[in-house]
Amino acid sequence: MRRYLFNIYTAGVVSRDEVGRKYPSDGPAVAYGQRIVDELAKDDDYRDAVLDVVTTSGRLVARLISREVPLMHQLQQPARQISLH
């Protein structure tokens, strides 16, 4: 089993994973990293978080962003509709 580290970048700050987790291959490690970054994005302070999955030898496996980040906050006014004809 290979050890993977999960480093988090947000608001110009890097939080380096010093412990990591063991996985049999890259796929499960990336899936775990995606779950982490999706959970972080639910907190407004971490909405812009990026997570790097790296091996202990320093190989970048994946750079992940959240799939959970809303595209925009609620609009103050309803959107206008326009005709294209």
QUIJODA-V182606 format. One record per helix or strand of 3 or more residues. SS is the DSSP state (alpha for helix, beta for strand). FROM is the first residue (numbers start at 1). LEN is the number of residues. If there is no record, write none. Layout:
ss,from,len
SS,FROM,LEN
SS,FROM,LEN
This chain:
ss,from,len
beta,2,9
beta,13,3
beta,21,3
alpha,26,15
alpha,44,3
beta,50,6
beta,60,6
